[in-house]
Every structure is written in C-alpha cells, then in structure tokens.
C-alpha cells in the first residue's frame, strides 16, 4: 500500500497559476476595450466631418442654383445661403436683400462637436463664399480632430488634424 501512495500524480492547477492567468486575461481585456473605444471615437468624429462636408457641398450647390430665391420671405435680390454654427448644429438660412429665413439645419452625430467659426455664406450664382473658413470637428474630449476648410473660391476639404 505504501508504494501506491508514493507514485500518486496530481492533475490540475494551483490557485497561484489560476490567478496569474486571470490577471493576464484582465490586462488584455482592458487594453482591448480602451483600443476599441478610441477607434469608435475616431470613427464618429470622421463620420461627423465627412457628413458636414457633404452637407456644406449640398448647400453650396443649392446656393449656386438659387434654391430659396422663390421663397415668399425673399423680397429683393437673392444673395445665397448664410451658414451659422453652434457646437452641435449648422444652420443654412436663405439670405435675401430684403431679409433672412431659415432653410435647413444639420445636426452632428452623437459625441461630436465643432468649433464655432462665426457666420459665412455661400454666394449665389457660383461666386464662392463670403470668406475663408476653417471648422474643427472633434470628439467631446478634444483628443481627435478633423479640420474642414472652406475656401473663398468655394473649395471644401477635410483633413485629419494631428
């Protein structure tokens, strides 16, 4: 009987081995969640910047073809579309010599905001814009930024800000 007890082989893991494996798994999981979160934020901000560029180009086209010139509030000369900013919305207004009326509003996607560069306008009949304008689109913590640039000639571009 004594010989059988000497050759006994234990199968399994010790508590220390299990704790080491669980610690390593927790570190890898935390790293993966942080990376996923950063990637998600970057994707949201890029989507917001590209969406803003698309909306600005649509409004530029609308100003070029005179959308709003037949609006009852548009008395006198049609000047184009004036663009106004808040942190989360961009509004286009029909701009006539006789007054201004709201045209359309674009709201940025969740967790994205813009700098507020002041007002600008897309001038009627392809005359470009009222001024060179740069708009920074960023996440709420301002760690991921894209710059949307509108030139006085009417060019609209987006670049990732380092």
ZATI-927030 format. One line per 8 residues: their letters; for each residue x, y, z of N, C-alpha, C, CB. Coordinates in Angstrom, 2 decimals. Glycine has a CB too. Example, Ala and Ser with C-alpha at 12.3 -4.5 7.8 and 13.67 -1.06 7.14 Angstrom:
! ZATI-927030
AS	13.19/-5.69/7.80/12.30/-4.50/7.80/13.20/-3.30/7.80/11.31/-4.47/9.05 ~ 12.85/-2.25/7.08/13.67/-1.06/7.14/12.90/0.03/7.87/14.08/-0.60/5.72 .
! end
This chain:
! ZATI-927030
XXXXXXXX	0.81/-1.19/0.00/0.00/0.00/0.00/0.86/1.26/0.00/-0.92/-0.01/1.18 ~ 1.94/1.13/0.69/2.79/2.28/0.79/3.39/2.67/-0.54/3.87/2.02/1.78 ~ 3.67/1.81/-1.42/4.25/2.08/-2.72/3.26/2.85/-3.59/4.68/0.77/-3.40 ~ 2.01/2.53/-3.55/1.00/3.23/-4.35/0.89/4.70/-3.94/-0.38/2.53/-4.20 ~ 1.05/5.00/-2.69/0.95/6.39/-2.24/2.14/7.22/-2.71/0.86/6.43/-0.71 ~ 3.30/6.62/-2.92/4.46/7.35/-3.39/4.36/7.73/-4.87/5.71/6.54/-3.15 ~ 3.65/7.01/-5.67/3.54/7.26/-7.10/2.28/8.04/-7.48/3.58/5.96/-7.84 ~ 1.65/8.62/-6.53/0.42/9.36/-6.82/0.75/10.62/-7.63/-0.32/9.74/-5.51 .
XXXXXXXX	0.02/10.89/-8.73/0.22/12.04/-9.59/-1.02/12.93/-9.48/0.50/11.62/-11.07 ~ -0.80/14.21/-9.17/-1.92/15.15/-9.07/-2.12/15.84/-10.41/-1.67/16.19/-7.94 ~ -3.37/15.95/-10.82/-3.73/16.68/-12.03/-4.47/17.93/-11.62/-4.59/15.80/-13.00 ~ -4.24/19.06/-12.37/-4.94/20.30/-12.05/-3.96/21.45/-11.91/-5.75/20.15/-10.78 ~ -4.50/22.60/-11.50/-3.71/23.82/-11.38/-3.76/24.30/-9.95/-4.20/24.91/-12.35 ~ -2.71/24.98/-9.57/-2.70/25.57/-8.23/-3.45/26.90/-8.27/-1.23/25.77/-7.70 ~ -3.80/27.41/-7.15/-4.51/28.68/-7.04/-3.65/29.82/-7.62/-4.88/28.97/-5.57 ~ -2.37/29.79/-7.39/-1.46/30.83/-7.90/-1.47/30.82/-9.43/-0.01/30.60/-7.35 .
XXXXXXXX	-1.40/29.65/-10.04/-1.40/29.56/-11.51/-2.70/30.13/-12.09/-1.21/28.09/-11.96 ~ -3.81/29.81/-11.49/-5.10/30.31/-11.96/-5.16/31.83/-11.82/-6.26/29.65/-11.18 ~ -4.67/32.37/-10.72/-4.70/33.82/-10.51/-3.79/34.55/-11.50/-4.27/34.15/-9.09 ~ -2.66/33.98/-11.84/-1.76/34.59/-12.83/-2.44/34.64/-14.19/-0.43/33.81/-12.92 ~ -3.06/33.56/-14.59/-3.77/33.51/-15.88/-4.91/34.53/-15.91/-4.31/32.09/-16.16 ~ -5.69/34.62/-14.85/-6.80/35.57/-14.79/-6.30/37.01/-14.83/-7.64/35.34/-13.52 ~ -5.19/37.29/-14.18/-4.62/38.64/-14.21/-4.18/39.02/-15.62/-3.44/38.73/-13.24 ~ -3.52/38.11/-16.30/-3.08/38.36/-17.68/-4.30/38.59/-18.58/-2.23/37.18/-18.21 .
XXXXXXXX	-5.34/37.79/-18.42/-6.55/37.96/-19.23/-7.22/39.31/-18.95/-7.54/36.81/-18.94 ~ -7.23/39.76/-17.70/-7.84/41.04/-17.35/-7.06/42.20/-17.98/-7.89/41.22/-15.82 ~ -5.74/42.11/-17.99/-4.91/43.16/-18.61/-5.17/43.22/-20.12/-3.41/42.89/-18.34 ~ -5.23/42.07/-20.77/-5.50/42.04/-22.21/-6.90/42.58/-22.53/-5.35/40.61/-22.75 ~ -7.88/42.25/-21.72/-9.24/42.72/-21.93/-9.32/44.24/-21.76/-10.20/42.03/-20.95 ~ -8.67/44.79/-20.74/-8.69/46.24/-20.51/-8.03/46.96/-21.68/-7.98/46.59/-19.19 ~ -6.94/46.44/-22.18/-6.25/47.04/-23.32/-7.14/47.01/-24.56/-4.93/46.32/-23.60 ~ -7.82/45.92/-24.79/-8.71/45.80/-25.95/-9.89/46.75/-25.87/-9.21/44.38/-26.06 .
XXXXXXXX	-10.47/46.92/-24.70/-11.61/47.84/-24.52/-11.17/49.28/-24.78/-12.22/47.70/-23.10 ~ -10.01/49.67/-24.28/-9.52/51.03/-24.49/-9.25/51.29/-25.98/-8.24/51.27/-23.67 ~ -8.65/50.34/-26.66/-8.38/50.48/-28.09/-9.68/50.57/-28.88/-7.53/49.32/-28.60 ~ -10.64/49.75/-28.54/-11.94/49.77/-29.22/-12.64/51.11/-29.01/-12.84/48.62/-28.71 ~ -12.57/51.64/-27.82/-13.20/52.92/-27.51/-12.58/54.05/-28.33/-13.09/53.23/-26.01 ~ -11.24/54.09/-28.41/-10.55/55.11/-29.22/-10.92/54.98/-30.70/-9.03/54.99/-29.05 ~ -10.97/53.75/-31.18/-11.33/53.52/-32.58/-12.77/53.99/-32.84/-11.17/52.02/-32.93 ~ -13.66/53.72/-31.92/-15.05/54.13/-32.04/-15.16/55.67/-32.07/-15.89/53.56/-30.88 .
XXXXXXXX	-14.45/56.35/-31.17/-14.45/57.82/-31.15/-13.92/58.39/-32.46/-13.61/58.35/-29.97 ~ -12.82/57.83/-32.96/-12.23/58.29/-34.21/-13.22/58.12/-35.36/-10.92/57.54/-34.50 ~ -13.91/57.00/-35.38/-14.89/56.74/-36.42/-16.05/57.73/-36.36/-15.41/55.31/-36.31 ~ -16.52/58.04/-35.16/-17.62/59.00/-35.00/-17.23/60.40/-35.48/-18.07/59.07/-33.54 ~ -16.04/60.83/-35.12/-15.59/62.16/-35.50/-15.36/62.23/-37.01/-14.29/62.54/-34.73 ~ -14.77/61.20/-37.58/-14.57/61.17/-39.03/-15.92/61.19/-39.74/-13.75/59.92/-39.45 ~ -16.88/60.41/-39.26/-18.23/60.41/-39.84/-18.86/61.80/-39.76/-19.12/59.37/-39.11 ~ -18.69/62.48/-38.63/-19.24/63.82/-38.47/-18.59/64.80/-39.45/-19.05/64.32/-37.02 .
XXXXXXXX	-17.27/64.72/-39.62/-16.56/65.63/-40.54/-16.97/65.38/-41.98/-15.04/65.46/-40.40 ~ -17.05/64.12/-42.38/-17.44/63.79/-43.75/-18.90/64.19/-43.99/-17.24/62.28/-44.03 ~ -19.77/63.97/-43.00/-21.17/64.38/-43.11/-21.31/65.88/-43.24/-21.95/63.89/-41.91 ~ -20.50/66.62/-42.48/-20.53/68.08/-42.56/-20.08/68.56/-43.94/-19.63/68.69/-41.46 ~ -19.02/67.97/-44.46/-18.54/68.33/-45.80/-19.64/68.06/-46.84/-17.25/67.55/-46.16 ~ -20.28/66.91/-46.73/-21.35/66.56/-47.66/-22.50/67.57/-47.59/-21.88/65.15/-47.36 ~ -22.88/67.95/-46.37/-23.96/68.92/-46.20/-23.57/70.30/-46.73/-24.36/69.03/-44.73 ~ -22.34/70.72/-46.47/-21.87/72.02/-46.98/-21.86/72.03/-48.51/-20.46/72.33/-46.44 .
XXXXXXXX	-21.42/70.92/-49.12/-21.42/70.86/-50.59/-22.84/70.91/-51.14/-20.72/69.57/-51.07 ~ -23.79/70.26/-50.47/-25.19/70.31/-50.91/-25.72/71.74/-50.81/-26.07/69.35/-50.07 ~ -25.42/72.44/-49.72/-25.87/73.82/-49.56/-25.20/74.74/-50.58/-25.60/74.32/-48.13 ~ -23.94/74.46/-50.88/-23.23/75.26/-51.88/-23.92/75.11/-53.24/-21.73/74.81/-51.98 ~ -24.27/73.88/-53.58/-24.99/73.63/-54.84/-26.34/74.34/-54.83/-25.19/72.11/-55.08 ~ -27.05/74.26/-53.70/-28.35/74.93/-53.59/-28.21/76.44/-53.81/-28.98/74.66/-52.22 ~ -27.17/77.04/-53.25/-26.95/78.48/-53.42/-26.64/78.80/-54.88/-25.80/78.97/-52.52 ~ -25.87/77.92/-55.53/-25.50/78.15/-56.93/-26.71/78.14/-57.86/-24.51/77.10/-57.39 .
XXXXXXXX	-27.68/77.27/-57.58/-28.85/77.17/-58.47/-30.00/78.06/-58.01/-29.32/75.73/-58.57 ~ -29.80/78.78/-56.93/-30.82/79.74/-56.49/-31.94/79.16/-55.67/-31.40/80.39/-57.66 ~ -31.70/78.05/-54.97/-32.73/77.50/-54.10/-33.08/78.53/-53.04/-32.27/76.16/-53.43 ~ -34.34/78.82/-52.90/-34.79/79.80/-51.93/-35.09/81.15/-52.52/-33.78/79.96/-50.87 ~ -34.67/81.36/-53.76/-34.92/82.67/-54.37/-36.41/82.90/-54.62/-34.15/82.80/-55.68 ~ -37.18/81.81/-54.66/-38.63/81.95/-54.85/-39.39/81.92/-53.54/-39.14/80.85/-55.77 ~ -38.67/81.85/-52.42/-39.30/81.85/-51.10/-40.05/83.17/-50.90/-38.24/81.64/-49.97 ~ -41.28/83.13/-50.37/-42.04/84.36/-50.16/-41.32/85.38/-49.28/-43.38/84.03/-49.55 .
XXXXXXXX	-40.47/84.89/-48.37/-39.74/85.81/-47.49/-38.59/86.49/-48.23/-39.20/85.06/-46.28 ~ -38.27/85.99/-49.42/-37.15/86.54/-50.19/-37.66/87.65/-51.10/-36.44/85.42/-51.03 ~ -37.62/88.84/-50.56/-38.03/90.02/-51.33/-36.77/90.75/-51.74/-39.00/90.96/-50.50 ~ -36.62/91.01/-52.99/-35.43/91.71/-53.45/-34.41/90.76/-54.04/-34.80/92.48/-52.33 ~ -33.16/91.09/-53.89/-32.06/90.34/-54.52/-31.69/89.13/-53.67/-30.83/91.25/-54.72 ~ -31.58/87.97/-54.33/-31.15/86.73/-53.67/-29.63/86.73/-53.58/-31.67/85.46/-54.43 ~ -29.10/86.62/-52.34/-27.65/86.66/-52.12/-27.02/85.30/-51.94/-27.35/87.50/-50.93 ~ -27.81/84.27/-51.64/-27.28/82.93/-51.41/-27.76/82.38/-50.08/-25.76/82.93/-51.45 .
XXXXXXXX	-26.93/81.50/-49.48/-27.26/80.89/-48.19/-26.24/81.31/-47.15/-27.32/79.34/-48.31 ~ -26.70/81.86/-46.05/-25.79/82.18/-44.94/-25.75/80.97/-44.02/-26.24/83.48/-44.16 ~ -24.57/80.68/-43.48/-24.35/79.50/-42.64/-23.98/79.97/-41.24/-23.22/78.58/-43.24 ~ -24.70/79.45/-40.24/-24.44/79.79/-38.83/-24.16/78.51/-38.04/-25.66/80.55/-38.21 ~ -23.33/78.63/-37.00/-22.82/77.47/-36.26/-23.16/77.54/-34.79/-21.33/77.36/-36.44 ~ -23.37/76.35/-34.21/-23.28/76.15/-32.77/-22.35/74.95/-32.60/-24.72/75.90/-32.09 ~ -22.14/74.49/-31.39/-21.24/73.35/-31.20/-21.75/72.08/-31.87/-21.04/73.08/-29.72 ~ -23.07/71.89/-31.93/-23.60/70.62/-32.44/-24.50/70.76/-33.66/-24.36/69.94/-31.36 .
XXXXXXXX	-24.79/71.98/-34.09/-25.65/72.16/-35.27/-25.08/73.21/-36.21/-27.07/72.55/-34.85 ~ -25.43/73.05/-37.47/-25.08/74.03/-38.51/-26.38/74.35/-39.23/-23.96/73.47/-39.51 ~ -26.68/75.64/-39.37/-27.95/76.05/-39.98/-27.68/76.90/-41.21/-28.81/76.82/-38.96 ~ -28.41/76.59/-42.28/-28.35/77.39/-43.50/-29.61/78.24/-43.57/-28.21/76.48/-44.78 ~ -29.44/79.50/-43.85/-30.56/80.43/-43.98/-30.56/81.04/-45.37/-30.48/81.54/-42.91 ~ -31.75/81.23/-45.91/-31.89/81.90/-47.20/-31.61/83.38/-46.95/-33.31/81.67/-47.84 ~ -30.66/83.92/-47.70/-30.22/85.29/-47.48/-30.60/86.15/-48.68/-28.69/85.34/-47.24 ~ -31.55/87.03/-48.46/-32.00/87.96/-49.50/-31.76/89.38/-49.04/-33.50/87.74/-49.84 .
XXXXXXXX	-31.75/90.28/-49.97/-31.56/91.69/-49.63/-32.66/92.16/-48.67/-31.56/92.56/-50.90 ~ -33.85/91.60/-48.83/-34.98/92.00/-48.00/-35.09/91.27/-46.68/-36.23/91.81/-48.75 ~ -34.27/90.28/-46.40/-34.35/89.56/-45.13/-33.75/88.16/-45.20/-35.78/89.48/-44.68 ~ -33.89/87.45/-44.10/-33.33/86.10/-43.96/-34.42/85.18/-43.45/-32.10/86.09/-43.00 ~ -34.49/83.95/-44.00/-35.41/82.95/-43.46/-34.67/81.62/-43.37/-36.69/82.83/-44.35 ~ -35.03/80.81/-42.36/-34.33/79.54/-42.13/-34.61/78.57/-43.26/-34.76/78.93/-40.79 ~ -33.56/77.88/-43.68/-33.67/76.92/-44.79/-33.56/75.49/-44.26/-32.57/77.20/-45.84 ~ -32.40/75.07/-43.76/-32.19/73.71/-43.26/-31.18/73.73/-42.12/-31.71/72.77/-44.40 .
XXXXXXXX	-31.26/72.69/-41.27/-30.32/72.54/-40.16/-29.70/71.15/-40.22/-31.02/72.78/-38.78 ~ -28.39/71.07/-39.99/-27.67/69.80/-39.92/-27.17/69.63/-38.49/-26.48/69.75/-40.95 ~ -27.48/68.48/-37.88/-27.03/68.18/-36.52/-25.91/67.14/-36.59/-28.21/67.67/-35.64 ~ -24.82/67.43/-35.92/-23.70/66.48/-35.90/-24.07/65.21/-35.15/-22.46/67.12/-35.26 ~ -23.47/64.07/-35.54/-23.73/62.82/-34.82/-23.31/62.91/-33.35/-23.01/61.66/-35.50 ~ -23.79/61.98/-32.56/-23.53/61.93/-31.13/-22.04/61.94/-30.82/-24.18/60.70/-30.52 ~ -21.67/62.66/-29.78/-20.30/62.74/-29.27/-19.34/63.47/-30.22/-19.78/61.36/-29.00 ~ -19.86/64.33/-31.08/-19.01/65.15/-31.94/-19.48/66.59/-31.81/-19.06/64.68/-33.44 .
XXXXXXXX	-18.52/67.51/-31.90/-18.87/68.93/-31.82/-17.93/69.71/-32.74/-18.77/69.45/-30.35 ~ -18.31/70.97/-33.01/-17.48/71.80/-33.89/-17.01/73.03/-33.15/-18.26/72.20/-35.15 ~ -15.98/73.63/-33.70/-15.62/74.98/-33.28/-16.69/75.88/-33.88/-14.15/75.40/-33.74 ~ -16.84/77.07/-33.39/-17.84/77.98/-33.96/-17.12/79.13/-34.64/-18.81/78.51/-32.85 ~ -16.88/79.00/-35.95/-16.06/79.98/-36.66/-16.79/81.28/-36.97/-15.57/79.39/-37.92 ~ -18.04/81.41/-36.59/-18.81/82.59/-36.96/-19.58/82.32/-38.23/-17.89/83.82/-37.13 ~ -20.21/83.32/-38.75/-21.05/83.14/-39.93/-20.22/83.17/-41.21/-22.13/84.21/-39.97 ~ -20.71/82.48/-42.19/-20.17/82.54/-43.55/-21.34/82.40/-44.49/-19.09/81.42/-43.80 .
XXXXXXXX	-21.12/82.57/-45.76/-22.22/82.45/-46.73/-21.72/81.81/-48.01/-22.85/83.82/-47.02 ~ -22.58/80.99/-48.62/-22.37/80.53/-49.98/-23.09/81.53/-50.86/-22.89/79.05/-50.20 ~ -22.34/82.21/-51.68/-22.91/83.27/-52.51/-23.63/82.68/-53.73/-21.81/84.24/-52.96 ~ -24.63/83.39/-54.20/-25.43/82.93/-55.33/-24.61/82.92/-56.61/-26.66/83.82/-55.50 ~ -25.06/82.09/-57.55/-24.51/82.03/-58.90/-23.03/81.68/-58.96/-24.72/83.34/-59.58 ~ -22.59/80.80/-58.06/-21.23/80.29/-58.11/-20.15/81.30/-57.80/-20.98/79.72/-59.42 ~ -20.46/82.30/-57.00/-19.46/83.33/-56.68/-18.61/82.95/-55.48/-20.15/84.67/-56.41 ~ -18.65/81.68/-55.06/-17.81/81.21/-53.96/-18.45/81.44/-52.60/-16.46/81.90/-54.00 .
XXXXXXXX	-17.61/81.80/-51.63/-18.09/82.03/-50.27/-17.71/83.44/-49.83/-17.52/80.97/-49.30 ~ -18.28/83.84/-48.70/-18.01/85.18/-48.21/-16.61/85.32/-47.62/-19.04/85.55/-47.16 ~ -15.99/84.22/-47.19/-14.65/84.28/-46.58/-14.07/82.88/-46.47/-14.70/84.96/-45.18 ~ -12.74/82.79/-46.32/-12.12/81.52/-45.98/-12.55/81.14/-44.57/-10.56/81.60/-46.10 ~ -12.94/79.88/-44.39/-13.42/79.43/-43.08/-12.83/78.07/-42.75/-14.97/79.37/-43.06 ~ -12.41/77.89/-41.51/-11.95/76.59/-41.02/-12.81/76.18/-39.84/-10.45/76.63/-40.62 ~ -13.29/74.95/-39.88/-14.14/74.41/-38.81/-13.46/73.16/-38.27/-15.59/74.09/-39.33 ~ -13.25/73.11/-36.97/-12.65/71.93/-36.35/-13.78/71.06/-35.82/-11.66/72.33/-35.20 .
XXXXXXXX	-13.82/69.80/-36.30/-14.78/68.82/-35.82/-13.99/67.89/-34.90/-15.48/68.02/-37.00 ~ -14.49/67.73/-33.66/-13.73/66.95/-32.67/-14.67/66.17/-31.77/-12.84/67.87/-31.82 ~ -14.08/65.20/-31.04/-14.87/64.49/-30.04/-15.01/65.37/-28.80/-14.23/63.10/-29.68 ~ -15.83/64.95/-27.86/-16.12/65.80/-26.70/-14.89/66.06/-25.84/-17.20/65.16/-25.86 ~ -13.91/65.15/-25.84/-12.70/65.37/-25.04/-11.60/66.07/-25.86/-12.19/64.04/-24.50 ~ -11.86/66.40/-27.11/-10.94/67.13/-27.99/-9.63/66.39/-28.23/-10.65/68.48/-27.40 ~ -9.65/65.07/-28.22/-8.43/64.31/-28.49/-8.33/63.88/-29.95/-8.38/63.08/-27.60 ~ -9.46/63.88/-30.66/-9.49/63.50/-32.08/-10.10/64.67/-32.84/-10.30/62.17/-32.32 .
XXXXXXXX	-9.36/65.19/-33.84/-9.82/66.39/-34.54/-9.67/66.24/-36.04/-9.06/67.61/-34.06 ~ -10.66/66.76/-36.76/-10.61/66.89/-38.21/-10.90/68.36/-38.53/-11.64/65.92/-38.93 ~ -10.22/68.91/-39.53/-10.45/70.29/-39.91/-11.13/70.33/-41.27/-9.13/71.09/-39.93 ~ -12.28/71.00/-41.32/-13.00/71.22/-42.57/-12.67/72.64/-43.01/-14.57/70.99/-42.40 ~ -12.14/72.79/-44.22/-11.75/74.10/-44.73/-12.63/74.46/-45.93/-10.24/74.11/-45.13 ~ -13.19/75.66/-45.86/-13.98/76.19/-46.97/-13.23/77.42/-47.49/-15.48/76.55/-46.53 ~ -12.80/77.36/-48.74/-12.04/78.49/-49.30/-12.99/79.54/-49.88/-11.05/78.01/-50.38 ~ -12.50/80.75/-50.05/-13.30/81.82/-50.60/-13.73/81.50/-52.04/-12.53/83.15/-50.56 .
XXXXXXXX	-12.94/80.69/-52.73/-13.28/80.29/-54.11/-14.37/79.20/-54.12/-12.02/79.78/-54.85 ~ -14.64/78.59/-52.95/-15.70/77.59/-52.87/-15.24/76.17/-52.65/-16.49/77.63/-54.08 ~ -13.92/75.93/-52.59/-13.42/74.58/-52.35/-13.70/74.14/-50.91/-11.92/74.50/-52.64 ~ -14.12/72.87/-50.74/-14.42/72.33/-49.41/-13.60/71.07/-49.23/-15.94/72.05/-49.23 ~ -12.74/71.03/-48.20/-11.86/69.89/-47.95/-11.87/69.52/-46.49/-10.43/70.19/-48.41 ~ -11.54/68.26/-46.20/-11.40/67.81/-44.82/-10.03/67.15/-44.66/-12.55/66.81/-44.43 ~ -9.36/67.47/-43.52/-8.07/66.85/-43.21/-8.05/66.47/-41.74/-6.90/67.80/-43.54 ~ -7.33/65.39/-41.44/-7.17/64.96/-40.05/-6.14/65.87/-39.39/-6.73/63.46/-39.95 .
XX	-6.50/66.43/-38.24/-5.59/67.30/-37.52/-4.77/66.46/-36.55/-6.37/68.41/-36.76 ~ -3.44/66.57/-36.59/-2.61/65.75/-35.70/-2.81/66.10/-34.25/-1.15/65.90/-36.05 .
! end
